């Protein structure tokens, strides 16, 4: 009903709650006089938890994750296709994909080959 009943003694308020079959819940204990409400507390807690779960679910859906894929400039064809398939799956799920190239020792001299591999990867991912 949510209509104020006015200032009542604690005993009167508790009697009205018992008659209605609900709980007497203190909303604002710092107020003068304290503010209480007649409500079904279990239902109230259940609704609050349900709202929190729903808010958490929508927040998780809106969150964008960044996935990393590591590969080398002289990657084998099968491994390349596995990375390509993973990237497409991540992008399809709405995530960002970060591609890393690993160099060991003197492999850093072949940066142009790595760049060509990355450009080919980007073109093939864009096809989808």
N, C-alpha and C positions, 0 to 999 in steps of 0.2 A: 504494500500500500504506500509506503514511504511518506506517510503524513505524520508530522510531529505530534506526539502525545502530550508534550509539555513537560514541565519539571515534575518528576515523580521520585518517591523514596525508592531506595534499592529494593526493599521488600515488595512494594507494589509492582515495580517493573518486573521483578522475578516472578511474581504471581501471574502477571499478564503473559509472560513468556511461557510459563508452564501451562496456562490455559490454552494458549494457541498451539502448543506442541513444538515450539521453536526454542532457540537459545538466545540468551541475553549477551550480546557481544559489545565490549567497550571499544568504541571507535577512536575517541580522542580523550585520553585520561588526563591530559594537562589542562583541558578547558575547565572553566568554572561556571556552572557545574559540569562534571564529566558527561560526554556525549556517548550514548549507548544506542544500539539498534537491535531490534528483534529480527532474527534471521536463522535459517538453518545453516549452521556453521560448517557442517560436513559438505553440504552442497556448494557453499561459498568457496571452501578450500579446493574442492574438485574443479570448479570453474576457473579459479586462479591458476592452478597447475595446468589445466587444458590450454589456457591462453598463453602461458609461458612456453609450453611445448610447441604450440603453433607459431609463436614468434620466433623461437629458435629454429624451427624447420624452415620458415621463410627466409630467415637470415642466412642459413646455410645454403639455400638455393641461390641467393643473390651473391654469395661470396665466390670470387673468381680465384682459382689457384694457379700457380705458375709451376709447370712441370719442366724438368730438365732432361734433355737427351744428350748423351755424350757419344761422340764418334771420332774416328781418326780420318785423316785425309785420304788414306789408302784403304778404306773400308771395303770389305767383301760385298758382293752383290746381295747375297741373302741377308746379311746383317743390315745392309742399307735398307732393304725392303721391310725388315722388322721395325727399324726406327721410323720409317715412313708410315707404316701401319699404325704404330703407337701415336705418332704425331696427329694423324687424322682422327684417331679415337679421342685424344685429348681435346682437340679443337672442336670436335663434334659435341663433346660434353660441356663446352663453354669455357674451357681452361686456356691459359696462355702457355705457349711452348717456347722454351729457351734452348737453343742448340749450342753445344760446346764442342770445340775441337781440341783434341789432346795432341801435343807434340812431345816427342822424346828425343833428347840429344840433338843431332844435326837435322832432324826432321823439320825444324823451324825454318830451314831454307826453302821449303816447299810450300810456302804460304799461298802462292798463286794456285796450286793444285787444290788446296783446302778451300779457297774461295770459290773455285769452279764447282767443287762438290756441294758447297753450301748453296750456291745459286741454283744448281740443278735440283737440290732438295726443295728449295723454296718454290720453284716453278711447279714441281710435281705435287706439292701440298696445295698450291693454289688451284690446281685443276679440279679439285673436289669441292 
